[in-house]
């Protein structure tokens, strides 16, 4: 018998230790350096989250938040592309090679998760080439 089942045998009205958080994350991609042909990393930061009483309520809210995340990601991508175009135009106007500027970081995006613990999808890749 599992510990959880033994607990429920003693405490008949016990509730499973689960929660339902809808969480919005910001994903920032970055260029790590030219070693071994260049490498990329990503930092994923929790922006906000809300706890829901049921998985169904969390899933319904997550669908709505996903629409916002998709729009934020589109806006971030458009801004990234405009920035790359502006740098290219600046280089071309001066007759400079693209190696004149450092590599640009990648575009930002947004993600939505339903999770049991808020922040469980946050992470940062190592910024050191290994």
ChimeraX commands (.cxc) that place a marker at each C-alpha (Angstrom):
marker #1 position 0.00,0.00,0.00 radius 0.5
marker #1 position 1.32,3.44,-0.87 radius 0.5
marker #1 position 1.82,6.17,1.72 radius 0.5
marker #1 position -0.86,8.24,-0.02 radius 0.5
marker #1 position -3.39,5.39,0.15 radius 0.5
marker #1 position -2.55,4.75,3.82 radius 0.5
marker #1 position -3.15,8.45,4.54 radius 0.5
marker #1 position -6.53,8.32,2.79 radius 0.5
marker #1 position -7.44,5.24,4.84 radius 0.5
marker #1 position -6.88,7.26,8.03 radius 0.5
marker #1 position -8.24,10.59,6.75 radius 0.5
marker #1 position -11.24,9.69,4.63 radius 0.5
marker #1 position -11.94,13.32,3.56 radius 0.5
marker #1 position -8.35,14.08,2.55 radius 0.5
marker #1 position -7.70,15.83,-0.75 radius 0.5
marker #1 position -4.84,14.96,-3.12 radius 0.5
marker #1 position -1.95,17.41,-2.85 radius 0.5
marker #1 position -2.42,18.85,-6.31 radius 0.5
marker #1 position -3.10,22.33,-7.56 radius 0.5
marker #1 position -3.96,23.77,-10.93 radius 0.5
marker #1 position -2.05,26.92,-11.86 radius 0.5
marker #1 position -2.35,28.68,-15.17 radius 0.5
marker #1 position 1.03,30.25,-15.72 radius 0.5
marker #1 position 2.33,32.64,-18.36 radius 0.5
marker #1 position 6.05,32.43,-19.17 radius 0.5
marker #1 position 8.39,34.68,-21.11 radius 0.5
marker #1 position 11.01,32.83,-23.18 radius 0.5
marker #1 position 14.12,34.77,-24.16 radius 0.5
marker #1 position 16.55,33.10,-26.56 radius 0.5
marker #1 position 20.15,34.27,-26.52 radius 0.5
marker #1 position 23.31,33.61,-28.46 radius 0.5
marker #1 position 26.02,32.06,-26.32 radius 0.5
marker #1 position 29.08,32.67,-28.45 radius 0.5
marker #1 position 31.09,31.51,-31.43 radius 0.5
marker #1 position 32.64,28.46,-29.74 radius 0.5
marker #1 position 32.12,25.25,-31.71 radius 0.5
marker #1 position 30.18,27.12,-34.39 radius 0.5
marker #1 position 27.97,29.07,-32.01 radius 0.5
marker #1 position 25.35,27.94,-29.55 radius 0.5
marker #1 position 22.06,29.15,-28.21 radius 0.5
marker #1 position 20.43,29.16,-24.83 radius 0.5
marker #1 position 17.10,30.16,-23.40 radius 0.5
marker #1 position 15.83,31.79,-20.23 radius 0.5
marker #1 position 12.23,31.02,-19.30 radius 0.5
marker #1 position 10.78,33.35,-16.66 radius 0.5
marker #1 position 7.42,33.13,-14.90 radius 0.5
marker #1 position 5.44,36.30,-15.66 radius 0.5
marker #1 position 2.26,35.54,-13.72 radius 0.5
marker #1 position 0.12,32.65,-12.54 radius 0.5
marker #1 position -3.28,32.02,-11.01 radius 0.5
marker #1 position -4.51,29.03,-9.03 radius 0.5
marker #1 position -7.78,27.34,-10.03 radius 0.5
marker #1 position -9.92,24.90,-8.05 radius 0.5
marker #1 position -10.31,22.38,-10.86 radius 0.5
marker #1 position -8.33,21.17,-13.84 radius 0.5
marker #1 position -11.30,22.01,-16.07 radius 0.5
marker #1 position -11.38,25.64,-14.94 radius 0.5
marker #1 position -7.62,25.90,-15.37 radius 0.5
marker #1 position -7.78,24.44,-18.88 radius 0.5
marker #1 position -10.53,26.88,-19.90 radius 0.5
marker #1 position -8.52,29.84,-18.58 radius 0.5
marker #1 position -5.34,28.54,-20.21 radius 0.5
marker #1 position -7.05,28.56,-23.62 radius 0.5
marker #1 position -7.87,32.26,-23.20 radius 0.5
marker #1 position -4.40,33.13,-21.90 radius 0.5
marker #1 position -2.89,31.22,-24.83 radius 0.5
marker #1 position -4.60,33.62,-27.25 radius 0.5
marker #1 position -2.88,36.52,-25.48 radius 0.5
marker #1 position 0.45,34.65,-25.45 radius 0.5
marker #1 position 0.18,34.02,-29.18 radius 0.5
marker #1 position -0.38,37.73,-29.81 radius 0.5
marker #1 position 2.52,38.70,-27.52 radius 0.5
marker #1 position 4.77,36.21,-29.32 radius 0.5
marker #1 position 3.74,37.59,-32.71 radius 0.5
marker #1 position 4.47,41.15,-31.57 radius 0.5
marker #1 position 7.85,40.07,-30.16 radius 0.5
marker #1 position 8.73,38.31,-33.42 radius 0.5
marker #1 position 7.74,41.34,-35.49 radius 0.5
marker #1 position 9.89,43.56,-33.27 radius 0.5
marker #1 position 12.81,41.16,-33.55 radius 0.5
marker #1 position 12.57,41.11,-37.35 radius 0.5
marker #1 position 12.33,44.91,-37.50 radius 0.5
marker #1 position 15.46,45.15,-35.33 radius 0.5
marker #1 position 17.36,42.73,-37.57 radius 0.5
marker #1 position 16.29,44.67,-40.66 radius 0.5
marker #1 position 17.40,47.97,-39.09 radius 0.5
marker #1 position 20.82,46.52,-38.27 radius 0.5
marker #1 position 21.18,45.16,-41.81 radius 0.5
marker #1 position 20.27,48.55,-43.30 radius 0.5
marker #1 position 22.74,50.29,-40.96 radius 0.5
marker #1 position 25.55,47.95,-42.05 radius 0.5
marker #1 position 24.69,48.29,-45.73 radius 0.5
marker #1 position 24.59,52.10,-45.53 radius 0.5
marker #1 position 28.18,52.04,-44.20 radius 0.5
marker #1 position 29.47,49.26,-46.44 radius 0.5
marker #1 position 30.23,47.08,-43.43 radius 0.5
marker #1 position 30.26,43.30,-43.26 radius 0.5
marker #1 position 27.78,41.59,-40.94 radius 0.5
marker #1 position 30.68,40.47,-38.74 radius 0.5
marker #1 position 31.08,44.11,-37.66 radius 0.5
marker #1 position 28.25,43.68,-35.15 radius 0.5
marker #1 position 28.00,40.92,-32.55 radius 0.5
marker #1 position 25.50,38.12,-33.09 radius 0.5
marker #1 position 22.01,39.15,-32.10 radius 0.5
marker #1 position 20.01,37.24,-29.53 radius 0.5
marker #1 position 16.96,35.32,-30.70 radius 0.5
marker #1 position 13.38,36.44,-30.64 radius 0.5
marker #1 position 11.30,36.37,-27.49 radius 0.5
marker #1 position 8.13,34.33,-27.16 radius 0.5
marker #1 position 5.49,33.50,-24.58 radius 0.5
marker #1 position 4.15,30.17,-23.36 radius 0.5
marker #1 position 1.22,29.06,-21.21 radius 0.5
marker #1 position 1.21,26.00,-18.98 radius 0.5
marker #1 position -1.23,24.42,-16.58 radius 0.5
marker #1 position 1.02,23.19,-13.78 radius 0.5
marker #1 position 0.77,21.74,-10.29 radius 0.5
marker #1 position 3.42,24.08,-8.85 radius 0.5
marker #1 position 3.73,27.67,-10.03 radius 0.5
marker #1 position 7.06,28.28,-11.67 radius 0.5
marker #1 position 7.87,24.66,-12.44 radius 0.5
marker #1 position 8.68,25.47,-16.09 radius 0.5
marker #1 position 11.10,28.33,-15.35 radius 0.5
marker #1 position 14.76,27.73,-16.18 radius 0.5
marker #1 position 17.89,29.24,-17.62 radius 0.5
marker #1 position 20.29,27.44,-19.92 radius 0.5
marker #1 position 23.93,27.60,-18.98 radius 0.5
marker #1 position 25.60,30.68,-20.42 radius 0.5
marker #1 position 28.95,28.91,-20.46 radius 0.5
marker #1 position 29.98,26.74,-23.35 radius 0.5
marker #1 position 30.60,23.23,-22.07 radius 0.5
marker link #1:1,2 radius 0.2
marker link #1:2,3 radius 0.2
marker link #1:3,4 radius 0.2
marker link #1:4,5 radius 0.2
marker link #1:5,6 radius 0.2
marker link #1:6,7 radius 0.2
marker link #1:7,8 radius 0.2
marker link #1:8,9 radius 0.2
marker link #1:9,10 radius 0.2
marker link #1:10,11 radius 0.2
marker link #1:11,12 radius 0.2
marker link #1:12,13 radius 0.2
marker link #1:13,14 radius 0.2
marker link #1:14,15 radius 0.2
marker link #1:15,16 radius 0.2
marker link #1:16,17 radius 0.2
marker link #1:17,18 radius 0.2
marker link #1:18,19 radius 0.2
marker link #1:19,20 radius 0.2
marker link #1:20,21 radius 0.2
marker link #1:21,22 radius 0.2
marker link #1:22,23 radius 0.2
marker link #1:23,24 radius 0.2
marker link #1:24,25 radius 0.2
marker link #1:25,26 radius 0.2
marker link #1:26,27 radius 0.2
marker link #1:27,28 radius 0.2
marker link #1:28,29 radius 0.2
marker link #1:29,30 radius 0.2
marker link #1:30,31 radius 0.2
marker link #1:31,32 radius 0.2
marker link #1:32,33 radius 0.2
marker link #1:33,34 radius 0.2
marker link #1:34,35 radius 0.2
marker link #1:35,36 radius 0.2
marker link #1:36,37 radius 0.2
marker link #1:37,38 radius 0.2
marker link #1:38,39 radius 0.2
marker link #1:39,40 radius 0.2
marker link #1:40,41 radius 0.2
marker link #1:41,42 radius 0.2
marker link #1:42,43 radius 0.2
marker link #1:43,44 radius 0.2
marker link #1:44,45 radius 0.2
marker link #1:45,46 radius 0.2
marker link #1:46,47 radius 0.2
marker link #1:47,48 radius 0.2
marker link #1:48,49 radius 0.2
marker link #1:49,50 radius 0.2
marker link #1:50,51 radius 0.2
marker link #1:51,52 radius 0.2
marker link #1:52,53 radius 0.2
marker link #1:53,54 radius 0.2
marker link #1:54,55 radius 0.2
marker link #1:55,56 radius 0.2
marker link #1:56,57 radius 0.2
marker link #1:57,58 radius 0.2
marker link #1:58,59 radius 0.2
marker link #1:59,60 radius 0.2
marker link #1:60,61 radius 0.2
marker link #1:61,62 radius 0.2
marker link #1:62,63 radius 0.2
marker link #1:63,64 radius 0.2
marker link #1:64,65 radius 0.2
marker link #1:65,66 radius 0.2
marker link #1:66,67 radius 0.2
marker link #1:67,68 radius 0.2
marker link #1:68,69 radius 0.2
marker link #1:69,70 radius 0.2
marker link #1:70,71 radius 0.2
marker link #1:71,72 radius 0.2
marker link #1:72,73 radius 0.2
marker link #1:73,74 radius 0.2
marker link #1:74,75 radius 0.2
marker link #1:75,76 radius 0.2
marker link #1:76,77 radius 0.2
marker link #1:77,78 radius 0.2
marker link #1:78,79 radius 0.2
marker link #1:79,80 radius 0.2
marker link #1:80,81 radius 0.2
marker link #1:81,82 radius 0.2
marker link #1:82,83 radius 0.2
marker link #1:83,84 radius 0.2
marker link #1:84,85 radius 0.2
marker link #1:85,86 radius 0.2
marker link #1:86,87 radius 0.2
marker link #1:87,88 radius 0.2
marker link #1:88,89 radius 0.2
marker link #1:89,90 radius 0.2
marker link #1:90,91 radius 0.2
marker link #1:91,92 radius 0.2
marker link #1:92,93 radius 0.2
marker link #1:93,94 radius 0.2
marker link #1:94,95 radius 0.2
marker link #1:95,96 radius 0.2
marker link #1:96,97 radius 0.2
marker link #1:97,98 radius 0.2
marker link #1:98,99 radius 0.2
marker link #1:99,100 radius 0.2
marker link #1:100,101 radius 0.2
marker link #1:101,102 radius 0.2
marker link #1:102,103 radius 0.2
marker link #1:103,104 radius 0.2
marker link #1:104,105 radius 0.2
marker link #1:105,106 radius 0.2
marker link #1:106,107 radius 0.2
marker link #1:107,108 radius 0.2
marker link #1:108,109 radius 0.2
marker link #1:109,110 radius 0.2
marker link #1:110,111 radius 0.2
marker link #1:111,112 radius 0.2
marker link #1:112,113 radius 0.2
marker link #1:113,114 radius 0.2
marker link #1:114,115 radius 0.2
marker link #1:115,116 radius 0.2
marker link #1:116,117 radius 0.2
marker link #1:117,118 radius 0.2
marker link #1:118,119 radius 0.2
marker link #1:119,120 radius 0.2
marker link #1:120,121 radius 0.2
marker link #1:121,122 radius 0.2
marker link #1:122,123 radius 0.2
marker link #1:123,124 radius 0.2
marker link #1:124,125 radius 0.2
marker link #1:125,126 radius 0.2
marker link #1:126,127 radius 0.2
marker link #1:127,128 radius 0.2
marker link #1:128,129 radius 0.2
marker link #1:129,130 radius 0.2
view
